[in-house]
């Protein structure tokens, strides 16, 4: 129970083990509930217990659920999520088959415009932006070569403060530059020709030789190589060097960055057929050497790559979209430009991700990934969690048969929120998704606990190692253990420690409190199999002492336990429901971690009390006890009178 939406009314979150979800009921007037929302806990998860706390230190209450079916714990963080308005589509012409997009300010009005390559209509389309996020109709620039454009990029090639457009032509083996006039119009094309049947596809632009002029690296798909073009101040280029990759490489993507922090640009190329990344270290004079090759996986078919620093260690990382294996693979960089750690993020079965781009959509200082899923006709957003962890993909439809092929990011309506532009090759249009922020819960990748023989029952949270990060404890009544996991501060957990609760103890409930007033949290478990309460006193370093037990009676089967000062002596007491003996038992605390003078309340013949809570029901400033009776299907309320 908590006021999750800050409206002054308590809300309730419940686990639904059969439906495999948790459901949040929002409190309404007159003690009613409305606007419930459901969050899936996963296939065969069977959620059993839930706890609430601020697990990522953002002053918002999160939800953690333990799943007995999938033997894991799952965190739902209250988060600022990126959301998008309904897609607005801009036609590129019937049968145009757009396949590439670039964003920039072409007319110097401080509003973003975009350029698109229309493959089948043999043209370049320019859309000028307005200040409300809308765009003009397409202005078409036909190619004098009557050739299919393959990719477009925007940069100021000739340093006149006006953005220019760079185009590759796959079949005629040409690269063209259309110089911008600063008013949204472009000059006639200037061409740079490659060898016959070279097949230029993608480009990356930067100053490779430190002469203050922009150079271009181009992937030559059919020649199985890359070529570096040296740029001059007038926007022209000359060939600098070719680098052969391999006879079956078919390079499809290229990106540049300083990978080894030597202030010189390096090149990363994706080999489509080989499923690999070629890394070329730059010498600063326009020449390069290939000294690292990374595998993107068998039959991965990499289509797009970006280079950023995801984990904020000041070393560049590489993210690649693998259209064949339906995933995004991230390689994390090391000090010397090598890569020793990697993760793989699924984009969904038959999704065929074709293009990715990176930015921080929800302003949490974590980089997020946007992906164009060609096979599933969707736009996917993977929000960053802690640099090496990402939330599950959020999906937006781009339309039936849309076949999204490329993606770009920018704030097109100047509302301080990033928007996404998607190239829909199959439906001949550009889709604009205007972004905004909304607060909701999002699932963090789960922490697996135990094997298939485990039976996770209950969990509680607390900071028992005093590092300001919430940890969790989970009872496993199949293995007769409790499992401690330490919080990372991002909603995930690590460094599991296991404590025995005793042979055949079958712990069913766990709570956390400081029972002996030493300012260290202790853990209390209800051991239904051995008819006792187990207390683990906490140490300063986050470890716990051996279990101390209190007998609850022969055949009592304690199920649920709560901690509160029930007799107003400033010492914490324990209340527990005894399922088989059909009573509620109270152990009064002495303030030093010991208990005495237990008191028992009968709940009715074979009532089998199960869940327990303590609250001031009648507002008389005395705490009352509420228990649910499993057998009768009712509740017992024990009112305190003095």
Residue pairs with C-beta under 8 A, 6 or more apart in sequence:
1 10
1 11
1 12
1 13
2 10
2 11
2 13
2 52
2 61
3 9
3 10
3 11
3 27
4 11
4 13
4 24
4 26
4 61
4 78
5 11
5 26
7 26
7 27
9 26
9 27
9 28
9 29
10 27
11 24
11 25
11 26
11 27
11 33
12 24
12 25
12 27
12 33
13 22
13 23
13 24
13 25
13 50
13 52
13 63
14 22
14 23
14 25
14 50
15 22
15 41
15 47
15 48
15 49
15 50
15 65
16 22
16 23
16 47
17 46
17 47
17 48
17 68
17 69
18 46
19 38
20 40
20 41
20 42
20 43
20 44
20 45
20 46
20 47
20 69
21 38
21 39
21 40
21 41
21 47
22 38
22 39
22 41
22 47
22 50
22 63
22 65
22 76
23 36
23 37
23 38
23 39
24 36
24 37
24 38
24 39
24 63
24 441
25 33
25 34
25 36
26 33
26 34
26 35
26 36
26 37
27 33
28 34
28 35
39 76
39 441
39 443
40 443
41 47
41 65
41 67
41 70
41 74
42 67
42 70
42 74
42 446
43 70
44 69
44 70
45 67
45 69
45 70
45 72
45 74
46 67
46 68
46 69
46 70
47 65
47 66
47 67
47 68
47 74
48 66
48 67
48 68
48 456
48 457
48 458
49 65
49 66
49 457
49 458
49 459
50 63
50 64
50 65
50 66
50 459
51 63
51 64
51 459
51 460
51 461
51 472
52 61
52 62
52 63
52 64
53 61
53 62
53 64
53 461
53 470
54 60
54 61
54 62
54 470
55 62
55 64
55 75
55 77
55 461
55 469
55 470
55 487
55 489
55 491
56 62
56 77
56 489
56 490
56 491
57 468
57 469
57 489
58 78
60 77
60 78
60 79
60 439
61 78
62 75
62 76
62 77
62 78
62 441
62 491
63 75
63 76
63 78
63 441
64 73
64 74
64 75
64 76
64 459
64 461
64 472
65 73
65 74
65 76
66 72
66 73
66 456
66 457
66 458
66 459
66 474
67 73
67 74
67 446
67 456
68 454
68 455
68 456
68 457
70 446
70 448
71 448
71 449
71 450
71 451
71 452
71 454
71 456
72 446
72 447
72 448
72 449
72 456
73 446
73 447
73 449
73 456
73 459
73 472
73 474
73 485
73 493
74 443
74 444
74 446
74 447
75 443
75 444
75 446
75 491
75 492
76 441
76 442
76 443
76 444
77 441
77 442
77 444
77 491
78 439
78 440
78 441
79 362
79 364
79 383
79 391
79 439
79 440
79 441
79 442
80 362
80 363
80 364
80 437
80 438
80 439
81 362
81 383
81 394
81 437
81 438
81 439
81 440
81 442
82 361
82 362
82 368
82 381
82 383
82 394
82 417
82 418
82 435
82 436
82 437
83 435
83 436
83 437
83 438
84 379
84 396
84 419
84 420
84 433
84 434
84 435
84 436
85 433
85 434
85 436
87 396
87 397
87 398
87 399
87 422
87 431
87 432
87 433
88 134
88 431
88 432
88 434
89 399
89 424
89 427
89 429
89 430
89 431
89 432
90 127
90 135
90 138
90 429
90 430
90 432
91 138
91 428
91 429
92 98
92 116
92 118
92 121
92 125
92 138
92 428
92 429
92 430
93 118
93 121
93 123
93 125
93 138
93 140
93 428
94 428
95 120
95 121
95 428
96 118
96 119
96 120
96 121
96 123
96 125
96 428
97 118
97 119
97 120
97 121
97 425
97 428
98 116
98 117
98 118
98 119
98 125
98 405
98 406
98 423
98 424
98 425
98 428
98 429
98 430
99 117
99 119
99 149
99 150
99 151
99 405
99 406
99 423
99 425
100 116
100 117
100 149
100 150
100 151
100 152
100 405
100 406
100 423
101 114
101 115
101 116
101 117
101 152
101 406
101 407
101 408
101 421
101 423
101 430
102 114
102 115
102 152
102 153
102 154
102 165
102 408
103 112
103 113
103 114
103 154
103 408
103 409
103 410
103 412
103 421
104 112
104 113
104 114
104 115
104 154
104 155
104 163
105 111
105 112
105 113
105 163
106 113
106 115
106 126
106 128
106 154
106 162
106 163
106 180
106 182
106 184
106 186
107 113
107 128
107 182
107 183
107 184
108 161
108 162
108 182
108 183
111 128
111 129
111 130
111 131
111 412
111 414
112 129
112 410
112 411
112 412
113 126
113 127
113 128
113 129
113 135
113 184
114 126
114 127
114 129
114 135
114 408
114 421
114 430
115 124
115 125
115 126
115 127
115 152
115 154
115 165
116 124
116 125
116 127
116 138
116 152
116 423
116 430
117 124
117 149
117 150
117 151
117 152
117 167
118 124
118 125
118 140
118 149
119 148
119 149
119 150
119 425
120 148
121 140
122 142
122 143
122 146
122 147
122 148
122 149
123 140
123 141
123 142
123 143
123 149
124 140
124 141
124 143
124 149
124 152
124 165
124 167
124 178
124 186
125 138
125 139
125 140
125 141
126 138
126 139
126 140
126 141
126 184
126 186
127 135
127 136
127 137
127 138
127 139
127 430
128 135
128 136
128 139
128 184
129 135
129 136
129 412
130 136
131 413
131 414
132 413
133 412
133 413
133 415
133 419
133 432
133 434
135 412
135 432
139 184
139 185
141 178
141 186
143 149
143 167
143 169
143 176
143 189
144 188
144 189
145 169
145 172
145 174
145 176
145 189
145 191
147 169
147 170
147 171
147 172
147 174
148 169
148 170
148 171
149 167
149 168
149 169
150 167
150 168
150 169
150 170
150 200
150 201
150 202
151 167
151 168
151 201
151 202
151 203
152 165
152 166
152 167
153 165
153 166
153 203
153 205
154 163
154 164
154 165
154 166
155 163
155 164
155 166
155 205
155 214
156 162
156 163
156 164
156 180
156 214
157 164
157 166
157 177
157 179
157 214
157 231
157 235
158 164
158 179
158 233
158 234
158 235
159 213
159 233
160 179
160 182
161 182
162 179
162 180
162 181
162 182
163 180
164 177
164 178
164 179
164 180
164 186
164 235
165 177
165 178
165 180
165 186
166 175
166 176
166 177
166 178
166 203
166 205
166 216
167 175
167 176
167 177
167 178
167 189
168 174
168 175
168 176
168 200
168 201
168 202
168 203
168 218
169 175
169 176
169 200
170 199
170 200
170 201
170 221
171 199
173 193
173 194
173 195
173 196
173 197
173 198
173 199
173 200
173 220
174 191
174 192
174 193
174 194
174 200
175 191
175 192
175 194
175 200
175 203
175 216
175 218
175 229
175 237
176 189
176 190
176 191
176 192
177 189
177 190
177 192
177 235
177 237
178 186
178 187
178 188
178 189
178 190
179 186
179 187
179 190
179 235
180 186
180 187
181 187
190 235
190 236
192 229
192 236
192 237
194 200
194 218
194 220
194 223
194 227
195 223
197 222
197 223
198 220
198 221
198 222
198 223
198 227
199 220
199 221
199 222
199 223
200 218
200 219
200 220
200 221
201 218
201 219
201 220
201 221
201 251
201 252
202 218
202 219
202 251
202 252
202 253
202 254
203 216
203 217
203 218
203 219
203 254
204 216
204 217
204 254
204 255
204 256
204 267
205 214
205 215
205 216
205 256
206 214
206 215
206 217
206 256
206 265
207 213
207 214
207 215
207 231
207 265
208 215
208 217
208 228
208 230
208 240
208 265
208 282
208 284
208 286
208 288
209 215
209 230
209 240
209 284
209 285
209 286
210 284
210 285
213 230
213 231
213 232
213 233
214 231
215 228
215 229
215 230
215 231
215 237
215 240
215 286
216 228
216 229
216 231
216 237
217 226
217 227
217 228
217 229
217 254
217 256
217 267
218 226
218 227
218 229
218 254
219 226
219 251
219 252
219 253
219 254
219 269
220 226
220 227
220 242
220 251
221 250
221 251
221 252
221 272
222 250
223 242
224 244
224 245
224 246
224 247
224 248
224 249
224 250
224 251
225 242
225 243
225 244
225 245
225 249
225 251
226 242
226 243
226 245
226 251
226 254
226 267
226 269
226 280
227 239
227 240
227 241
227 242
227 243
228 239
228 240
228 241
228 242
228 243
228 286
228 287
228 288
229 237
229 238
229 239
229 240
230 237
230 238
230 239
230 240
230 286
231 237
232 238
240 286
240 287
241 286
241 287
241 288
243 280
243 288
243 290
245 251
245 269
245 271
245 278
246 271
246 274
248 273
248 274
249 271
249 272
249 273
249 274
249 276
249 278
250 271
250 272
250 273
250 274
251 269
251 270
251 271
251 272
251 278
252 270
252 271
252 272
252 302
252 303
252 304
253 269
253 270
253 302
253 303
253 304
253 305
253 320
254 267
254 268
254 269
254 270
254 305
255 267
255 268
255 305
255 306
255 307
255 318
256 265
256 266
256 267
256 268
256 307
257 265
257 266
257 268
257 307
257 316
258 264
258 265
258 266
258 316
259 266
259 268
259 279
259 281
259 307
259 315
259 316
259 333
259 337
260 266
260 281
260 335
260 336
260 337
261 314
261 315
261 335
261 337
263 284
264 281
264 282
264 283
264 284
265 282
266 279
266 280
266 281
266 282
266 288
266 337
267 279
267 280
267 282
267 288
268 277
268 278
268 279
268 280
268 305
268 307
268 318
269 277
269 278
269 280
270 276
270 277
270 296
270 302
270 303
270 304
270 305
270 320
271 277
271 278
271 302
272 301
272 302
272 303
273 301
275 295
275 296
275 297
275 298
275 299
275 300
275 301
275 302
275 322
275 324
276 293
276 294
276 295
276 296
276 302
277 293
277 294
277 295
277 296
277 302
277 305
277 318
277 320
277 331
278 290
278 293
279 290
279 291
279 292
279 293
279 294
279 337
280 288
280 289
280 290
281 288
281 289
281 290
281 291
281 292
281 337
282 288
283 289
292 337
292 338
292 339
294 318
294 331
294 339
296 302
296 320
296 322
296 325
296 329
297 322
297 325
297 327
297 329
297 344
298 325
299 324
299 325
300 322
300 323
300 324
300 325
300 327
300 329
301 322
301 323
301 324
301 325
302 320
302 321
302 322
302 323
303 321
303 322
303 323
303 353
303 354
303 355
304 320
304 321
304 353
304 354
304 355
304 356
305 318
305 319
305 320
305 321
305 356
306 318
306 319
306 356
306 357
306 358
307 316
307 317
307 318
307 319
308 316
308 317
308 319
308 358
308 367
309 315
309 316
309 317
309 333
309 367
310 317
310 319
310 330
310 332
310 367
310 384
310 387
310 388
311 317
311 332
311 386
311 387
311 388
312 387
313 332
313 333
313 387
315 332
315 333
315 334
315 335
316 333
317 330
317 331
317 332
317 333
317 339
318 330
318 331
318 333
318 339
319 328
319 329
319 330
319 331
319 356
319 358
319 369
320 328
320 329
320 330
320 331
320 356
321 328
321 347
321 353
321 354
321 355
321 356
321 371
322 328
322 329
322 353
323 352
323 353
323 354
323 374
323 375
324 352
326 346
326 347
326 348
326 349
326 350
326 351
326 352
326 353
326 375
327 344
327 345
327 346
327 347
327 353
328 344
328 345
328 347
328 353
328 356
328 369
328 371
328 382
329 342
329 343
329 344
329 345
330 342
330 343
330 344
330 345
331 339
331 341
331 342
332 339
332 340
332 341
332 342
332 343
332 388
333 339
334 340
341 388
343 388
345 369
345 382
345 390
345 393
346 393
347 353
347 371
347 373
347 376
347 380
347 393
348 373
348 376
348 378
348 380
348 393
348 395
350 375
350 376
351 373
351 374
351 375
351 376
351 378
351 380
352 373
352 374
352 375
352 376
353 371
353 372
353 373
353 374
353 380
354 372
354 373
354 374
354 404
354 405
354 406
355 371
355 372
355 404
355 405
355 406
355 407
355 423
356 369
356 370
356 371
356 372
356 407
357 369
357 370
357 407
357 408
357 409
358 367
358 368
358 369
358 370
358 409
359 367
359 368
359 370
359 409
359 418
360 366
360 367
360 368
360 384
360 418
361 368
361 370
361 381
361 383
361 417
361 418
361 435
362 368
362 383
362 437
363 437
364 384
366 383
366 384
366 385
366 386
366 387
367 384
367 387
368 381
368 382
368 383
368 384
368 390
369 380
369 381
369 382
369 384
369 390
370 379
370 380
370 381
370 382
370 407
370 409
370 420
371 379
371 380
371 381
371 382
371 393
371 407
372 379
372 380
372 398
372 404
372 405
372 406
372 407
372 422
372 423
373 379
373 380
373 404
374 403
374 404
374 405
374 425
376 395
377 397
377 398
377 399
377 400
377 401
377 402
377 403
377 404
377 426
378 395
378 396
378 397
378 398
378 404
379 395
379 396
379 397
379 398
379 404
379 407
379 420
379 422
379 431
379 433
380 393
380 394
380 395
380 396
381 393
381 394
381 396
382 390
382 391
382 392
382 393
382 394
383 390
383 391
383 394
383 442
384 390
384 391
385 391
385 444
385 490
385 491
385 492
386 488
386 489
386 490
386 492
389 444
389 445
389 490
389 492
390 445
391 442
391 443
391 444
391 445
392 442
392 443
392 445
394 442
396 433
398 404
398 422
398 424
398 431
399 424
399 427
399 431
401 426
401 427
402 424
402 425
402 426
402 427
402 431
403 424
403 425
403 426
403 427
404 422
404 423
404 424
404 425
404 431
405 423
405 424
405 425
406 422
406 423
407 420
407 421
407 422
407 423
408 420
408 421
409 418
409 419
409 420
409 421
410 418
410 419
410 421
411 417
411 418
411 419
412 419
412 421
412 432
412 434
413 419
413 434
415 434
415 436
417 434
417 435
417 436
417 437
418 435
419 432
419 433
419 434
419 435
420 432
420 433
420 435
421 430
421 431
421 432
421 433
422 430
422 431
422 432
422 433
423 430
424 430
424 431
444 490
444 491
444 492
445 492
447 485
447 492
447 493
449 456
449 474
449 476
449 483
449 485
449 496
450 456
450 476
450 478
450 479
450 483
453 478
453 479
454 476
454 478
454 479
455 476
455 477
455 478
455 479
456 474
456 475
456 476
457 474
457 475
457 476
457 477
457 507
457 508
457 509
458 474
458 475
458 507
458 508
458 509
458 510
459 472
459 473
459 474
459 475
459 510
460 472
460 473
460 510
460 511
460 512
460 523
461 470
461 471
461 472
461 473
461 512
462 470
462 471
462 473
462 512
462 521
463 469
463 470
463 471
463 487
463 521
464 471
464 512
464 520
464 521
464 523
464 538
464 542
464 544
465 471
465 486
465 541
465 542
466 540
466 542
468 489
469 486
469 487
469 488
469 489
470 487
471 484
471 485
471 486
471 487
471 493
471 542
472 484
472 485
472 487
472 493
473 482
473 483
473 484
473 485
473 510
473 512
473 523
474 482
474 483
474 485
474 510
475 481
475 482
475 483
475 501
475 507
475 508
475 509
475 510
475 525
476 482
476 483
476 507
477 505
477 506
477 507
477 508
477 528
477 529
478 506
480 500
480 501
480 502
480 503
480 504
480 505
480 506
480 507
480 529
481 498
481 499
481 500
481 501
481 507
482 498
482 499
482 501
482 507
482 510
482 523
482 525
482 536
483 496
483 497
483 498
484 496
484 497
484 498
484 499
484 542
484 544
485 493
485 494
485 495
485 496
485 497
486 493
486 494
486 495
486 542
487 493
488 494
497 543
499 536
499 544
499 547
500 547
501 507
501 525
501 527
501 534
501 547
502 527
502 530
502 534
502 547
502 549
503 530
504 529
504 530
505 525
505 527
505 528
505 529
505 530
505 532
505 534
506 527
506 528
506 529
506 530
507 525
507 526
507 527
507 528
507 534
508 526
508 527
508 528
508 558
508 559
508 560
509 525
509 526
509 558
509 559
509 560
509 561
510 523
510 524
510 525
510 526
510 561
511 523
511 524
511 561
511 562
511 563
512 521
512 522
512 523
512 524
513 521
513 522
513 524
513 563
513 572
514 520
514 521
514 522
514 538
514 572
515 522
515 524
515 535
515 537
515 563
515 572
515 589
515 593
516 522
516 537
516 591
516 592
516 593
517 591
517 592
518 538
520 537
520 538
520 539
520 540
521 538
522 535
522 536
522 537
522 538
522 544
522 593
523 535
523 536
523 538
523 544
524 533
524 534
524 535
524 536
524 561
524 563
524 574
525 533
525 534
525 536
525 561
526 533
526 534
526 558
526 559
526 560
526 561
526 576
527 533
527 534
527 549
527 558
528 557
528 558
528 559
528 579
529 557
530 549
531 551
531 552
531 553
531 554
531 555
531 556
531 557
531 558
532 549
532 550
532 551
532 552
532 558
533 549
533 550
533 552
533 558
533 561
533 574
533 576
533 587
534 547
534 548
534 549
535 547
535 548
535 549
535 550
535 593
536 544
536 545
536 546
536 547
536 548
537 544
537 545
537 548
537 593
538 544
538 545
539 545
550 574
550 587
550 595
552 558
552 576
552 578
552 581
552 585
553 578
553 581
553 585
555 580
555 581
556 578
556 579
556 580
556 581
556 583
556 585
557 578
557 579
557 580
557 581
558 576
558 577
558 578
558 579
558 585
559 576
559 577
559 578
559 579
559 609
559 610
559 611
560 576
560 577
560 609
560 610
560 611
560 612
560 627
561 574
561 575
561 576
561 577
561 612
562 574
562 575
562 576
562 612
562 613
562 614
563 572
563 573
563 574
563 575
564 572
564 573
564 575
564 614
564 623
565 571
565 572
565 573
565 589
565 623
566 573
566 575
566 586
566 588
566 614
566 623
566 640
567 573
567 588
569 588
569 591
570 591
571 588
571 589
571 590
571 591
572 589
573 586
573 587
573 588
573 589
573 595
574 586
574 587
574 589
574 595
575 584
575 585
575 586
575 587
575 612
575 614
575 625
576 584
576 585
576 586
576 587
576 612
577 583
577 584
577 603
577 609
577 610
577 611
577 612
577 627
578 584
578 585
578 609
579 608
579 609
579 610
579 630
580 608
582 602
582 603
582 604
582 605
582 606
582 607
582 608
582 609
583 600
583 601
583 602
583 603
583 609
584 600
584 601
584 603
584 609
584 612
584 625
584 627
584 636
584 638
585 598
585 599
585 600
585 601
586 598
586 599
586 600
586 601
587 595
587 596
587 598
588 595
588 596
588 597
588 598
588 599
589 595
590 596
601 625
601 636
601 638
603 609
603 627
603 629
603 636
604 629
604 632
604 636
606 631
607 629
607 630
607 631
607 632
607 636
608 629
608 630
608 631
609 627
609 628
609 629
609 630
609 636
610 627
610 628
610 629
610 630
611 627
611 628
612 625
612 626
612 627
612 628
613 625
613 626
613 627
614 623
614 624
614 625
614 626
615 623
615 624
615 626
616 622
616 623
616 624
617 624
617 626
617 637
617 639
618 624
618 639
622 639
622 640
622 641
622 642
623 640
624 637
624 638
624 639
624 640
625 636
625 637
625 638
625 640
626 635
626 636
626 637
626 638
627 635
627 636
627 638
628 634
628 635
628 636
629 635
629 636
